[in-house]
Amino acid sequence: MFDHLLWFDEGNVGLLWLVVLLVPIIDFVAGYEVFRYGYLVIFGIINVLMFLAFGISSIIWFFVIYEVIVMGMFVLIILFVPSIYRVRASFYLFVFSLIGSLAFYLALVGILSIDSVLIGLLLLVPFYIKVPSFPFYY
């Protein structure tokens, strides 16, 4: 039933290698001492979900996994970031993710009926929001 769900080609194998190489570096740089076990469990779950998201062939399942990763990032920020700005950072993550997810959902719904340039722009919005880009995170 799920034999055709995972799919690997030149594009997503590069992204999978990027996850495998960068996630340990991110974990080393973050290096929080407080609540280490819970942090590692949530971070590991997010790592597995990123690996699945880049290896999945269905755009709907990619969208679902993408949103679960955002929820995991929200939990990591709220529980494990030792800063007074963690509530504000998690609020910004929630608002920008909501905007990006709405654009992503509209692009998925209208993929057959709308102009391809508009769909490309709608698909660009959530990924542009997730990457730390200057206009959204100033």
GIGITA-V77105 format. One record per backbone hydrogen bond with DSSP energy under -0.5 kcal/mol. NH is the residue of the N-H (numbers start at 1). CO is the residue of the C=O. E is the energy in kcal/mol with one decimal. If there is no record, write none. Layout:
nh:NH co:CO e:E
nh:NH co:CO e:E
This chain:
nh:5 co:2 e:-1.2
nh:6 co:2 e:-0.5
nh:7 co:55 e:-3.0
nh:13 co:9 e:-1.7
nh:14 co:10 e:-1.1
nh:15 co:11 e:-1.2
nh:16 co:12 e:-2.2
nh:17 co:13 e:-2.3
nh:18 co:14 e:-1.8
nh:19 co:15 e:-2.0
nh:20 co:16 e:-2.4
nh:21 co:17 e:-2.3
nh:22 co:18 e:-2.6
nh:23 co:19 e:-2.1
nh:24 co:20 e:-0.5
nh:25 co:21 e:-0.6
nh:26 co:22 e:-2.6
nh:27 co:23 e:-2.4
nh:28 co:24 e:-2.2
nh:29 co:25 e:-2.4
nh:30 co:26 e:-2.5
nh:31 co:27 e:-2.3
nh:36 co:33 e:-0.8
nh:39 co:35 e:-2.1
nh:40 co:36 e:-2.4
nh:41 co:37 e:-2.1
nh:42 co:38 e:-2.4
nh:43 co:39 e:-2.7
nh:44 co:40 e:-2.3
nh:45 co:41 e:-2.2
nh:46 co:42 e:-2.4
nh:47 co:43 e:-2.1
nh:48 co:44 e:-2.4
nh:49 co:45 e:-2.4
nh:50 co:46 e:-2.4
nh:51 co:47 e:-2.1
nh:52 co:48 e:-2.4
nh:53 co:49 e:-2.8
nh:54 co:50 e:-2.0
nh:55 co:51 e:-0.8
nh:55 co:52 e:-0.6
nh:56 co:52 e:-0.9
nh:57 co:5 e:-2.8
nh:62 co:58 e:-2.0
nh:63 co:59 e:-1.9
nh:64 co:60 e:-2.1
nh:65 co:61 e:-2.7
nh:66 co:62 e:-2.5
nh:67 co:63 e:-1.9
nh:68 co:64 e:-1.9
nh:69 co:65 e:-2.2
nh:70 co:66 e:-1.6
nh:71 co:67 e:-1.9
nh:72 co:68 e:-2.1
nh:73 co:69 e:-2.2
nh:74 co:70 e:-2.1
nh:75 co:71 e:-2.1
nh:76 co:72 e:-2.3
nh:77 co:73 e:-2.3
nh:78 co:74 e:-2.5
nh:79 co:75 e:-2.6
nh:80 co:76 e:-2.1
nh:81 co:77 e:-1.1
nh:82 co:80 e:-0.7
nh:83 co:81 e:-1.9
nh:86 co:83 e:-1.0
nh:89 co:85 e:-2.5
nh:90 co:86 e:-2.3
nh:91 co:87 e:-2.1
nh:92 co:88 e:-2.5
nh:93 co:89 e:-2.3
nh:94 co:90 e:-2.2
nh:95 co:91 e:-2.7
nh:96 co:92 e:-2.7
nh:97 co:93 e:-2.1
nh:98 co:94 e:-2.1
nh:99 co:95 e:-2.2
nh:100 co:96 e:-2.6
nh:101 co:97 e:-2.9
nh:102 co:98 e:-2.0
nh:103 co:99 e:-2.0
nh:104 co:100 e:-2.3
nh:105 co:101 e:-2.7
nh:106 co:102 e:-2.5
nh:107 co:103 e:-2.0
nh:108 co:104 e:-2.0
nh:109 co:105 e:-2.5
nh:110 co:106 e:-2.2
nh:111 co:108 e:-0.8
nh:114 co:110 e:-2.0
nh:119 co:115 e:-1.9
nh:120 co:116 e:-2.2
nh:121 co:117 e:-2.2
nh:122 co:118 e:-2.5
nh:123 co:119 e:-2.3
nh:124 co:120 e:-1.4
nh:125 co:121 e:-1.5
nh:126 co:122 e:-0.7
nh:127 co:123 e:-0.7
nh:128 co:124 e:-2.3
nh:129 co:125 e:-2.0
nh:130 co:126 e:-1.9
nh:131 co:127 e:-1.7
nh:133 co:131 e:-1.2
nh:136 co:133 e:-0.7
nh:137 co:133 e:-1.7
